[in-house]
Amino acid sequence: MKANLADLNNVLFEQIERINDDELTGTLLDEQLKKTKAITSVASTIVANAALALHAAKIQADEFCQASLPDMFSISEKALVK
């Protein structure tokens, strides 16, 4: 299971390599294009979620911010180490 943005980036470039294969034609190409569409849709959601978490972390780090954020925005030390 891929679990971070670097892994997601690798998946996206691997998929580009697959659809860039000149020998891929017809039904196989159509299948890869459908897969690409699904991957990019999910990837867009993951990136948007990461951007939201980053924005929340920036707000939390602001010395003037006294509000606590909901748990879903917490960034654990373990996540930062990956």
N, C-alpha and C positions, 0 to 999 in steps of 0.2 A: 504494500500500500504506500503510495507516494504521500508525503505528509508536509511538504513545505514548498515555498514559492520557487526555490531553485529546482526542485523535482518537477514542478509544474512546467517551468520553462523548458526543461529537458524533454518532457512529453510533447510539448508544442513543436519543438524543433524536430523531434523524431517523426511526428505526423507530417510535417512539411516535407521531410525526406521521402516519406512513403508516397505522398501524392505527387511528388516531383519525379518519380520513377517513370521514364519514358516507355518502359515495357508494360506499365499498368494501363489497361484500356478496357473499354466496354463495361460490363457488369462489375468487374473488380474495381475499376476506377470509381464507378457510381457508389459502390459500397464504402470505399475510402472517403469519398466526398461527404457522404452522410455521416460517417464516423467523425470526420473533421468538424462538421457543423455541430454535432453534439458535444465534442470535446471543447470547442471554442465557446459554446454557450455556458457550459459548466465552469470553464476557466474564467470567463468574464465575471461570473458570480463570485468565484473564489477571490479574484483580484479586488472586486468591489468590497467584499467583506474584510479583506486585509487592509484596504485603504481606510475603511471605517474604524477598524481596531487601531490603526496607526493614529488617526485623527483623535480618537478617544484617549490614547496614551499621551499625545501631545497636550491635550486639555488637562489631563491628570497631572502632568509634569509641570504645568504652569504654576508658579509659586503663588499666584493670586487665587487659584482655584481651590476652594475649600470643600466642594461637593465630592461625594464619593460616587463612583460609577457603578452601574449594575455589573454583576459577576461576569456576564457574557463579554464584557469589554476588558476584563483583566488579562494582562499578559504575564504569564508565569516566567520565572527565571529559567525553567526548563525549555520553554519555547524560544527564548532568546539565545540559548546555547546552540541550538541546531544550526 
